[in-house]
Amino acid sequence: MRRHSRSGSLGNIVDLEPQNIIENGKVHSSPKRKGKFSTVKEYLVDYTANSNLHGLRYIGEKERTIVEKVFWLFMFSSSVILCSVLIRKVWIKWNESPVIVSFAETSTPVWQIPYPAVTVCIETKAMQTKFNFTEYYHLYNNASTYGNLTDEERFLFEDVSLVCDDHLAPANGRKFSMANETIDNLRELAPNISEVFFACKWKDIPKDNCSDLFSPIVTEEGFCYTFNSLGAEELFRVENLHTDYNYLEYGNRNESWSLEGGYPPSTPLETYPHRGSGYGAKAGLTFLLTAKQIDLDYLCKGPVQGFKILLHNPAELPRLSQQYFRSPLSQEVVVAVKPKMMTTSEGLRPYDPHRRQCYFPSERYLRYFKVYTQANCEMECLTNFTFARCGCVHFGMPHGPDMSVCNAGSVACIKNAQMELVTVEIKSGLERDENTNDTLGDARKVAARCKCLPACTSIEYEAETSQADYDWKAIYRAYHLPIDEESNDLLYARVMIFFKEAQFITSRRSELYGQTDFLANCGGLLGLFMGFSILSVAEILYFLSLRLCCVVWRKQHSKREKVESNGVNPTPAKIKYQYTD
């Protein structure tokens, strides 16, 4: 009789042990059936003997002493724990920072991106010759003269105060207003485009009329003028906007550019939005701005007069109340532009937007804007937050037909809402205050839905400015040209905007750890500590399924053959078992 080898197949392992029984007066050796625990033990011994994982075979070998088995069990357990800790670190790194921002391999020429949109706002919101804001400020705030003002004069003052410094808006003024009437009043009092722009040149070619390049636009600063912005049909979802007034006074210009796709290869050099054909002042935009000394108002916007200018993405609505650089009167400002462009690898598209920290255009819907950018999202978020907080919005914010427009009495609420929105975003995990009123609670819900991540493709324009005195009277005297009395009151400011360099380096988001990299790192750690591979997984599945089924089937088949050969019922005392290798 031969004993079973440790490395033998479990299909031939006997699960019964022999015992002496008496039958017909004779002593026979008959097997004794093992318990379930012994069967499981033998099955595990069989797995450890045939597994390719390091160290397991020493644990299952019967020839090993208990000290050796404990040693190898400790080493195997330590390897599993250490390997798990390291894999967890790899998982955290892959899960929390799967994106790396690097520079592109090649530079991008400036003609592949649009020229920056240029928005210009004059600090004179109401010409003194049409409406003396300073005078009406004192009349409005003096109790003895307030009653002498007509309703039209009071409404005009309150409308103009919307685009002046916040502290000038009367708290006792109207909280709401008819938006179209407010816009008409501001348009009538503000200087028109011919009074703001004296001359313009694009790519060193003079324009007969600056309205060929600049168009009026409604912003939080009132009426401004913009160059190279997308048309209203391409920038806004006009079907969701109100119909009281237009933010842009021009419609579809058959734009051939998109933020994500750029310009198609077949697009000609002269297209819209305009794109630069080179660098330097000769390839840029130059314009001469004017203002009359008699029309300047030093109360509405303070002691600094001149113009606010913002360079922005053509697909964004400008916010000159937040970002701008100044063009003072009697100064020439030279602006050298350096583009900053960020693109994103298609390999990051399957990732969650918050893991890659950006949105692709199809992933984030804006109600009032067709093009998703971080600035547009923040503008829409501010609109919704202000409406939830104050019950109205500023006329410069895109809004729907069901939203009221604020007037002077709500300016303080608008200002507080802007500060609260920033605070709520910073302290998004702040617990709800028990004394918080319902409007702030609703507004916080609006703020929680903002989550204005950057667009996966974004373009920004950095401006390097320098300036010098612009003495136009000196050049007149040098040419012996006469200066009439009307022109003597004029003040000029010249602005030159151009690309600083012909190429720039683009930044690019890409995968720091892809799925293949993560799998390779985990596989390397498992192989280093345990000798683990994909076949080890197949081996475990094999022992838990196919091999187990085969062993059970083989035993049942062997029992049936024994029964058929003996021709008797299979009682445990009469079944004969044989030991084989």
Summary of the structure (lengths in Angstrom):
residues: 581
radius of gyration: 40.3
end to end distance: 10.2
largest distance: 148.5
contacts: 1696
relative contact order: 0.16
helix: 39%
strand: 23%
